[in-house]
Amino acid sequence: MGQKLKLTASDGHDFGAYRAEPAGAAKGSVVVIQEIFGVNHHIRAVSDRVAELGYTAIAPQLFDRFEPDFESGYSPDEIAHCRGFLANIDWDAFLRDVEAARAVVAVPGRTAIVGFCMGGSVAFLGACRIDGFDAAVAYYGGRIVDFSNEVPRCPTQMHFGELDESIPMSAVETIKAKRGDCDIHVYPGAAHGFHCDERGSFHPEAAKAAWERTTAWLAGHMA
């Protein structure tokens, strides 16, 4: 089990975060970036899994800039409500929160960033714009294609579902063409959110394969 803490971004914004520690000495740290549903049960569970791998994990509450301590489930009404936040995203503000989280867990060893959904786009931007990350992993980031001319400063891996209704394969092909420096995987039969076992779109085989690639990516670049 992790614990909640308060952080302050460079612009003075105070926000919450969830931090999970490994059983022994941390061999590095990972900033875990939320979906549009906040730092909810699923993101806390992912952070706990990261801690089980031996890394200190921290998940900044990016939506505290909209609604403090916001978290949501996955019912149709909740999904529709959360999508409303997407119209007001300030990517630079999110990155200030990410940088504050990264600084807090910059323990001896290397630091990575892993994000899901909206957080996948944030993870990609963090890899491109923030110094200090040694690896990045982005799961089904819908806005990555819009930022795909930017060059990651660290090794970056991406995961997409073949049947993602919000990220067409044409967008993924554009990302592949522009970002040949990244490790990009597409999972047949998987839709958006395939990694989350609390969503109807959960795809066990794709989730397992993607997580195995993620853990190998971290191990390879965080040693």
N, C-alpha and C positions, 0 to 999 in steps of 0.2 A: 504494500500500500504506500502511496505517495502522500505528499502534503501540499497544501496550498500556500502560496506566498505572494507578496506584493512587490512589483517592480516599478521603476520609473524610467520612461523613455527620455531621449535627449531633448524633446520639446516640453518636458515637464509633465507629460501625461502619466498618471498613475494607473496601473492595471494589474490584474491578477495573473497567476500562472500555476500550473500543476507540476510538481517536481517529484521524480521517482529515482531512488538511489539503488545501485546494485548491492548484492549481499556483501561483496568484498570491495577491495580498492577498485575504483573506476579506472577503466583502461581508455577512457575518452568520454566524450559527451555528444548528445544528439538533441537538436531542437526539433520538436515535433509540431507540425503546423496543422491546425484544425481544418475541418470542412466548414461549410456554411452553418453547421449546426452547433457551433461553439465547442468549447472544451468539455464535451459531454462524456457519458460513460464509455463510449467507443474510443475516443481519443485518449482518455485516461488509461484504458486497457491497453492501447497500443504503446503508450509511454511505459506502462508496467512491463510489457513484453521487451521493450528496448532495454530496460533496466536489467531484466533477466539475462540479456546478452552480455552484460558487464559494463554497460555505459550509463552514465548519469543522463537522465532524460528530463527535458523541460518543455512544457506545452504552454506558450503564452496565450492569454485570452484576448485575441485580436478584436473581438466584437465588444470588448469593454468600451471601445470608442463610440459604440452605438448604444449599448445597453449593458451596464455592469453585471457580471456573473451570468450572462445569457448562456443558456444551453437548451437544446431541443431534441426531440425524438424524430421519428421518420414517417409520421402519418402524412397523408396527402395535404391536409390543412397546415401542418407544421412545415412541410417542405415549401409550400406556397408562401408562407410567411417569411421563411428564411431567405428565399430568393429575392424578397424585397430589399434586403440589405445590399444586394449586388449592385444596385443602381447608385450607391453612394460610397463606393470603395475608393479610398485614398491609398494607393499602393505604396507611396513613399512613407506615409504614416505607419502602415503595417510593417514596413522594413525597419523603421525606427524601433518598433516594439520587438521585432526579431533580433535586432542588434543588441538591445538591452538584455534579452534572454540569453543570447550567445555569450555576452560578457559575464553573466552571472555563473554560467556553468563551464567557463573556460578553465577546467581543471587540467592538471598535467596530462598531456596526451592530446589527441586531435579532436576536432569538432566537426560534426556533420549536421545537415538539415534534411528532414524528411517531411513531405507534406502530401495531403490528400484533397482531391477536388479543388476548391478554391485554394486550399493550402498547397496543392501541387504547383499552381501558378506562382504562389508566394515563394515556394522553395526554389523554383527556377530563377526567379528574380533575385532571391538571396544569393544564389550561386553566382549570378552575373554582377551584382552590385555591391556585395558586402565582402570585405576582406576578412579572412580568418576561418572560412569554412574549407575543410579538406575533402569533403565529399558531399554530394547532394542526391536525393532521390525524390522524384515527383510522380505521384499517382494521379492519372487522369485530370491534369490541370487544363481547364477549358480555355484559359487565356494565354497559354504558352505560345500558341501559334501567332498571336498578336505581338509577342515580344521576341520572336524566334530569330530576329537579326542580331540580338544581343549574344555576347560570347561568355559562357560560364568561365569563372576563374578557378574552378575546381572540377574534378571528374564528376560527371552528372549522368544519372540513369533515369529513364522514364518508363512508365507503364500505362498502357491504354487498352481499353476493351474494344474488341472488333464491332460490337453492337451498341456502342455508346451513342445514345440518341442526341447528346449535346456536343459531342466531338466527332464530326464525320471523319471517315478515313482519308478524305481529301486534305483535311487539316493535318492529320498525322503525317501524310506523305510530304506536305510542305515542311513540316518540322524536320523530318528525316533529311530532306534535300538541303535545308539550311544548316542543320546541326549534325553534320556527319561526325562531329567530335564527341557526340553523346551516345550512350548505350540505350537504344530504344527497343521496347518489346511490345508486341500486340498480342492479345489473348483471344483466340477464337471462341465465339459463343458467349463472351463476357460483355456485360453492359456497364453503364456508369455506376460507380460505387461498388464494384465487384469485390473489393477487399473487405468491406464492412459486413460482419456476420449478423448485424442487427437490421439490415435492410433487405427488402425483398429481392434486390438485384445481386445479393451475395452469390458468388460463384466459387465454390470450395476449391476446385482444381486450379483455377486461375489465381485465387488468393494464395494458395500454397506455393505455387510456382513463383509468383511475384515476390512473396516474402523470402523465399529461399534465395532468390537473386539479390534481394535487398540486403539480407544479412551477409551474403558473400561479398557484395560491393562494399559494405562497411568494413568488413574484416580485411579486405584487400587494400583499402585506402586509408584505414585508420590505424594500421599497425605502427 
